[in-house]
Amino acid sequence: MDARHKAGHDGGKFMTFPDIVPELKRRLPNLRGRLIANQPLGEFTWFRVGGPAQALFMPEDENDLAYALANLPNEVPVTVIGAGSNLIVRDGGVEGLVIRLGRGFNDIASDDNHRVTAGTAMLDVMVARAAQKAGIAGLAFLSGIPGTIGGALRMNGGAYGGETKDILIEARGVDRAGNLRTFTNADMGFSYRHCSAPEDVIFTTAVFQGRAGSADEIAAEMAAIKEKREASQPRNRTGGSTFKNPPGKNAWKVIDEAGCRGLKIGDAQVSELHCNFLINLGHATAADIETLGETVRERVRAHSGIVLEWEIKRIGVN
Ligand SMILES: Cc1cc2nc3c(=O)[nH]c(=O)nc-3n(C[C@H](O)[C@H](O)[C@H](O)COP(=O)(O)OP(=O)(O)OC[C@H]3O[C@@H](n4cnc5c(N)ncnc54)[C@H](O)[C@@H]3O)c2cc1C
């Protein structure tokens, strides 16, 4: 099966890929999750831009995911997305199978040793709230990150002094060949907004270690995080921090010093409120946003010699 066709225009309106769903259904007769051809992905991302998935798959549970990956033809590329809060989907869409975990990956449980086990489709804030209710401290920082646990594992998400690497005991996932794999904290090779677990692994469950705490105090901590964020960050049509902080510096500051605050390309703008955030003013394309990011990188390099590294993941074709 050749899944690597370029997306084409459909009636001059939409970019679409050749429909691989009938052939996938034929080759994977026991698949239980939903499989949709040419599903627009913009609605699954915070920026609200981007083309379709050649095929979007929403597995029912971990076994369904493993079955799909074990039986999918090798040449079909696989991409997993979470809440799309750190993602630019390019305008031409994403070739192959795009996987989005849902209901079957939303379980959460805690135990007497202050451990929290969460499915990776869960939103970080829901995990933080469950820990707070159970009187488990140490996970409140997650309430400030608008992604899923899967995204937090891949990005080593962190905020206000806490990082995923500080609380993770182990993560479980499925690799491209369909094997179930378990990774200890050390196996994850965490560093700043990075995880070195193999790129093909789709995480399904995380086990976190918290500590005993007072539900009221944790609630107050979460309220303070919420207040700080609302005052300092745009919360709409953005991808959060665009670039990683360069060693010893703040990305927003070097961007500001290079004169980029408020800079616009098409309907994409460097936020006036927080200039490491890019925002879609309403009708931006993915190309506008990515070009704006590259323009910022170029201006910062010319101004200070600092080469900014993208924190936002960009997927798909132009
Ligand atoms: C307003 C705003 C504020 C933000 N503030 C912060 C912050 O304070 N700290 C911070 O760290 N981040 C922040 N972010 C960025 C973002 O929320 C985090 O990177 C988050 O962890 C991404 O999770 P996600 O589910 O949205 O992942 P996505 O954006 O969907 O994907 C991000 C990456 O994770 C991978 N991924 C997703 N799910 C899985 C999975 N199950 N298995 C394997 N890989 C997976 C994707 O392939 C992709 O490479 C912010 C974003 C916004 C929009």
The ligand as a Gaussian input file, in Angstrom:
#p B3LYP/6-31G(d) Opt

LIG

0 1
 C       -1.953000      28.009000      26.927000
 C       -0.877000      26.949000      27.005000
 C       -0.050000      26.889000      28.117000
 C        0.949000      25.897000      28.201000
 N        1.740000      25.854000      29.313000
 C        2.667000      24.876000      29.434000
 C        3.475000      24.766000      30.620000
 O        3.358000      25.546000      31.553000
 N        4.376000      23.759000      30.684000
 C        4.528000      22.864000      29.674000
 O        5.352000      21.947000      29.808000
 N        3.795000      22.949000      28.548000
 C        2.873000      23.918000      28.400000
 N        2.116000      24.004000      27.256000
 C        2.378000      23.077000      26.136000
 C        1.568000      21.777000      26.172000
 O        0.386000      21.943000      26.948000
 C        2.403000      20.611000      26.738000
 O        3.527000      20.359000      25.929000
 C        1.567000      19.330000      26.838000
 O        2.283000      18.377000      27.579000
 C        1.199000      18.738000      25.475000
 O        0.247000      17.722000      25.673000
 P       -0.819000      17.369000      24.532000
 O       -1.631000      16.229000      25.011000
 O       -1.573000      18.576000      24.123000
 O        0.142000      16.887000      23.375000
 P        0.108000      17.281000      21.819000
 O        0.300000      18.743000      21.678000
 O       -1.080000      16.695000      21.177000
 O        1.426000      16.524000      21.325000
 C        2.694000      16.946000      21.795000
 C        3.695000      15.803000      21.575000
 O        3.355000      14.720000      22.438000
 C        3.205000      13.524000      21.682000
 N        2.187000      12.704000      22.335000
 C        0.924000      13.041000      22.675000
 N        0.288000      11.994000      23.250000
 C        1.174000      10.968000      23.258000
 C        1.138000       9.616000      23.714000
 N        0.037000       9.082000      24.263000
 N        2.238000       8.843000      23.572000
 C        3.361000       9.351000      22.996000
 N        3.466000      10.620000      22.558000
 C        2.389000      11.421000      22.683000
 C        2.803000      13.976000      20.290000
 O        3.136000      13.018000      19.317000
 C        3.655000      15.254000      20.153000
 O        4.983000      14.922000      19.800000
 C        1.121000      24.979000      27.142000
 C        0.272000      25.034000      26.037000
 C       -0.721000      26.002000      25.957000
 C       -1.620000      26.025000      24.754000

